[in-house]
Amino acid sequence: MIEKLKNLGWKQFGGLVLIVIIIIAFGFGGFGGGFSTNNQNNIAKINKTNVTTQDFIDYVNQSGISQEAIRDNLDKNIIEELLSGLISTTLIDLEIKDFDLSINEKTILKNIKENKNFLDENGAFQRIKYEKFLLSNNLSAAMFELQLKNRELQKHLFDFIGAGTITPNFLIEKKFEENNKSLNIEYFDMENLYKTKDDYTAIEIQEFINENKEQLKREYIDFKYVILNPKNLIGIEEFNQDFFDEIDSIENKISQGSTFDTILADINVDIIEVNQFAPSSNKQVNEDLIYSKKVSKIDLIENGDNFLLYNIDNQYDRAPDLNDEIIKGEIVELIYQKGKFDYNRKIIEEIQKKKFDNSKFEELAGLNKEYSSINSIEDDELIDINSVKMLYALPVNSFALVNKEDKIYLVKITGTNKNSFNKTDEKYLKFVNSQNTNNRKSILQSYDQLLNDKYQVQLNQKTIDRVKNYFK
């Protein structure tokens, strides 16, 4: 159902949990009758249930949002979001009716009498506090009790949906034990197995270029530019109105189609010419900035305390020039990284096909093998946390490639050790709560999909526009 609301082009929702948040977020305030009408035009329809403008008005009056706040946020789709909230609450009401959920008056009365806002220092219910609350929030007792009833019914609905989400203790204990066991590992850095950059011959480099000719082509530009500042435009170093008037004049000339040379006819500045330029690891601030703006053939751009007026004369693609040491270095780096990737992929394929064994591991490790242990599934001191989670899903005597920042390691799991824990430890209690929360979230997501299939929402855009016009 929430997906249907997304398709209407509104602000995205985060599932059924957000519906609950929307409902809880609204207090007991209102417009105090400032926005009312007898117009019963339908603003939306959910299956066969009509949502009228009066329903929307009542919802807004209960939201505690002022007319001014709504008016100021019309362009931010506040009407649509309020309508989304109303549709969400209507869906829940329909579900409550469908499941035939009910609540008796004694429960409502009990909730009121146990509300800490209405109790004195001895914990006794004070009716005068209750009456003051109703007056200050412009509520009648009947309206407040109806709101309480609706909230309790909503709570019953979600308790009903989430029934059975408590994971059995023995399963939680087993999973916690698995996540907090220690893994004993042997590992080594793969770096010594890769071909070094100096090992690649000129023939191999040229073959790489030939195989990737189109991908390696770069766009070059020939251009000229000038650096403009108060000193060379108006003869002083102060950024004043005269200087910015000159800048505005140049921008106007560009928009009117004036050429680079025409614009500079009366300006005495040095013209810098640059040919066959493409960005490299050797940073050139002005040139790199102009290259990034090459969509415009001529333009005036700001760069720190200066302005750059440039004109691009030519744009073209070129294959890498190996006579340029910077470009050659970049190509060799690409070959080196590809070599590492190909070697790692070969190892992974051998592991997946069960062609990688301990003798192969020992052969590759040589004298570089190290020993260590990982204390829990959250221990990322040695390797990246995602790699840790992968290792915890593997059995003993498994092999895997893992990483830590830019390092790649080949790991063998040699054994595991159980770690004792106390069920009263904060870590364990947090784990229990997270498991139950995750299970409940999963069920609510499934329920959200059920609502999506069960209900069809149709909007009356003309009525929505009419409501918007009221606030303008």
N, C-alpha and C positions, 0 to 999 in steps of 0.2 A: 504493500500500500504506500509506504514511504517512497518507493521507487516511482510510483505514479505521480506523486507530488513533485519529484525531481524533474520528471518529463514535462512538467508545466513551466519549467524554466525558472523555478524559484530557488532560493538559497538551499543548499544541500543539507539533508538531515543525517543524523548518525544512527538511525534505526529506532526501534521501539523505545529504547531507554530514554531517548530524547523526548519522546512524547510525554513520558512521565515527568521529566524535568520541566517541560513547558507547563504542565498542569500545576505542579507544586509551586512554580515560580510566581504564580499570580496570587496576590493577597486578597484582602477583604475590602479594598477601597472601591472607588468608582467616581463617576462624573457627577453624582448627586442629581441626576435627572437632566444634566446639561445637554445630553444627546439622546433624543427619543423621537420615535415616529410610529405611526400605525401602518407604514408601508410593509406589506407582507410579500413582496416580490422574492422569488427564490434567488439566492446568491450561489447556491451549489446544490448538488443532488448526489446522495450516496446510495447506490442501488435504487430502491423505491422511496427512500427517506429524503424529504426536502429539508434543506437548511435555508431558512428565510433570513431576510435582512434584519428582522426583529431578533432572531437568534444571535446574529452577529452583533447587533447593538447591545444586547444583554451581556454578551461575552466581553465586549469592550468595556462596558460600564463596570464589570467586575474585575477588570485587569489592573486597575489602578494607574493606567497610563493617561496622561492629560491630553486634551484636544490639541494643545500647543505642541506637545511632543510628537503627536501623530502628524500634525501639519508640517513640522520641521523635518520629518523623516519620510515624507511621501515618496521622494525620489530614491529612497533606500528600500523600497518595497515593504514598508511596515504594514500596510493593509494586507498584502499577500501573506506576510508572516503571521499576522493575527488570525487571518482566515485559516491558515494551516493549523494553528493551534486549536481553533474551533472544530475543524474537521477531525483532528486527532481525538479531541474529547468526545465528539459525537461517535466516532468509531468505537471508542471504549464503552460508551453508553450502550451502543448496539450489541457489543460483545457481552456486557453484563446482562442485558435482557435475553440474549440468545442462550447463555449458560444458566439463566434463571437464578441468578445470585440475589440474595436479599439480606437485609439487616434489620434487627428489631429496634424499637424505640429505647429499650433498656440499655442497649449498647451505646447509643448516642448519648443518653443521659449520663452513663458511666464515664464516657470520654470527657464530657464537659466538667463533671465534678472532680475529675482527676487531672484536669489541665492546670499546670503549675501557675499559669497567669491568673487563675481565679482562686488561689489558695492563700491563706494567711501564713504567718510564721510558724504556726503549729500544724500546718498541713490540712487545715479545715477549709471546706468550700465556702467562699464568701459571695453571696448573690449580688451584693452591691458592686463588687469588682466585675462580675459578669455583665451587669447592666451598663456600667461605665464603658466597658469594652465595646458593647453593641452601639452605644451612642456615639462614641468617638470614631467608629468606623462606618457610621450611617447604615447600620444593619438592624433588621428586625430579628427577633429570636427565631422565627420560623425560617428566615432566609439563612441564618447562620447554621441552624440545625440541618437544613437541607444540604448546605455545603459540606458539613461534616459527614452526612450520610453518603454523599457522592464520593467523598475521599475514601471512606471506609470500604465502599463497594469497589472502588478502583484498586485499593490495596488487596481486597479479597480476590479480585480478578487475577492480579499478578502473582499472588500467593498460589492461586489455583493453577496458573500456567506453569509456575516454577516449582510445583510440587515434585519432590524426588530429586532435587538438584544437590542435595547433600551427599557428598561422596562417602562411602563406607570408610571407617577408620583404618581398616587393614590395608585398603588400597592406597590411602594417603600415606600411611607409614611406609609401605613398600616403595612408592614413587619417591618419597623424601629420601629414603635410604639409598635408592639408586642414584639420585641426583647429588648426594653428598658422600658417596664413596670416593676413594682415592684411586686414580689410575696410575699404574707404574708404566713408564714408557722409555723406549730407546729412540734416539733421534739424531739426525745430523743435518747440517746446513747444505742445501743443494748447490750453493754458489760454485763450489769447486768442480762440479760436474759439467757446468755450462762452458761452451766455447767462448773464449774471451774476444773482446773487440779486435785486438791486434791479430788474432788468428784468421780473420776473414781476409781472403785474398782479393786482389783487384778484379779477378775473373768472377768471383762469387758476388761481389758488389754489383758488377755490371749485369750479371744474370738476374739479380734481384730487381734492378731497375727495369730491365726488359720485361720481366714478368708482371711488374706493377706499374707499367708506364703511365697509364691513364690516371691511376690513383695518386701517383707521385708528381704529376704536373702541378705547377703553382702559377697563380696569376701574378703577373708583374705589371708595374705601372711606370710610365715616364711622366714626370710632373715638375712644375716649378712653383715656388712659393716665396712669400715675403713675411717677415715678422713685423707686426705693427704694434706700436706702443705710444704713449703720450710724447715721448722724446722725439720720435721721427715723424709724428703726425702734426703736432702743434708746437713743438720746440721746447716743451717743459716736461718735467717728470711727474706732474700731478694729474691724477685721474679726475678731471673736472667735466663740466657739462659740454664744453667745447670739444673735448676729446670724444665723448659719446655721440655728439652730433655728427662728427666726422665718421664714426663707425656706422651710425644709422644711414648716412649718405651712401657709404660703400654698399651696405646691404640693399638699399633701394636700387642702386645701379645694377647689382647682380640680378635682382628680380625683374628689372627692365630689359635684361638681355645684354648688358654691356660686357665687353671682352676684358680679359685679364690685363692686357696691355693698355686698353683705354682707361680703365680704372686707375692705373698707376701713372698715367701721363703727367699728372701734376704732383706726384708724391715721390720724393727723393729717398728711395730705399734700395738696398741690395737685393737682387733677385737670386735665389738659390735654385739651381737646377739639379734634379736627381733623375737618373736613368736606371732602368732595369732593377727596380726596387721591389722587394718583398720582405716582410718582417722575418727576423731571425732571432736567435738567442742573444745576439749582440744588440741590445736595446738602443733605439734611436727615437727619442720621445716625440719630436715634431713629425718625423717621417711616419712612425707607426700610427700616430693619431690621424694623419691625412689618409693613410692607407685604409684605416677603419671607416672613413667617410667617403670612400671612392665611388659610392653610388651617385653622388653629386659631382659632376665634372668640374664645377667651379663653385667655391663657397668661402665664407668667412667663418672661422670657428675660434672659440676661445680656448686658450691653453695657459692656465695659470695667470700671470700678470700680462700676458701678451695675447694678441689676436693673430691668427694665421690666415692669410689670404692665399689660396692655392688654385691651381689650374692643372687638371690632368690632361696631358696631351695624347697619351696612348695607353691601352690596356691589352694584354696578350698573355697566353699561356706558354710556359716553357718547361721542358724536362729538366731534371736536376743537373747542375753543372758541377762535375766532380773536381774541377780545377779550383773551385771555391772551397777552401778548407772547412768553413762553417757548415756549408751544405753537405759536404762529404761526411763530416762528423755526425750530422743529423741522420743521414742515410745509414751509417754504420750503427747508430743507436737503434734504429728501427730493425735492422737485421739482427742485432744482438737480442733485442726483446722478443722478436719472432722465434729465434733459436731457442730461447728459454721456454717460451710457450709451447713450441713443438715438442721439446724434450719432456716437459711436465705432462703434456697430454699423452705421450707415449707411455709414461709410467702409470698414469691413471687408467689407461686402457688395459694395461697388463694386470693391474690390480683387479679391475672389474671383471676381467675374463679369467681370473684366478690363475694367471700365468706368472705371477710375482710371488716368490717364496723367500724363506729366510736366508738361503744361500745367496740369492740375488741382493737382498738387503745388506748382508755382510760384505759382499763384494763392492757395492757402491759406497758403503760407509767407510771402509778402510780403517784408518786410524782416527777418523773424525767423529766417531760415535760417542754420544753423550748419554747420561742416564739422569732421569728426573721423575717427578710425580706431579700430578694435578690433583688438588685437594677436593674440588667440587666442580659441579657444572658451571659455577659462577667464577671460577678461578681463571682469570685471563692474564696472570703475571707472565707466563711463558709464551703463550700463543693467543691469537685473536679469539674473542668470545664465541664467534660463530663456528670457528674450527673446534673449540672445546665442546660445543653442543653436538657437533658431528661425531667426535670421538666417543662421547658418552652413549651414542646410539649404536656403536660397533661392539662386537664381541672381542674377547681376548685373542691375541695372535693376529689381529687385523692390522693392515697397513693403510696409511693415508697420507696425502700431501696436505699440509697445513701452512698457515702463514702467521706472521707477526710483523705488522707494518709492511716493509718492503722485502722482508726475508721469507724464503720458502724452505720448509723443513719436510723431510720424509720421516714419518713416525711409525713405530711399531708398538702396539699395546701388549705389554708382557704380563700384566696381571692387575688385579683389583684388591682393595682392602676396604672392609666395612668400617665406617666411623660411627662411634656411639653418639647418641643424642638424647636429650631430655625433652619430653613432650611439653614441658612448661617453658622451654626456651622461647624467646621472642621470635627467633628465626623460624622455628617450627610452627608457631601459632600463625605467623604471617603466611606461611606456605599453605596451611589449612584454609585460611580465609581466601587466598588467591585461587585455590582449586575450586572452592564453592562458587566464587564470583565468576570464574571462567565458565563453569558448567551452566550457571544461570544465564550468563550472557549468550552462550551458544543456543540455549532453549529459546530465549527471547528473540534472537535473530531468526530462528526457524519460525517462530510465531509471527514475526513481521512478514515473512514470506507468505505465510498462510493468509494474513490479512490482504496482502497484495493480490492473491488469487480470489479471495472471497468477496471483495468489495470493488465496485467501479465508481470512481469519483468523476463527476462532471461539473464544470464551473460555468456560471453565467457571466461572461466578461462584461456585458453591458451593465449589469447590476454592480459589478465591482467598480467599473469606471464611474458610475453614478455616486457610489459611496465615496470614492476619492474626491470627486468634485465638491462634495459637501464640506470637506476640510480645507479646500483651497481658498 
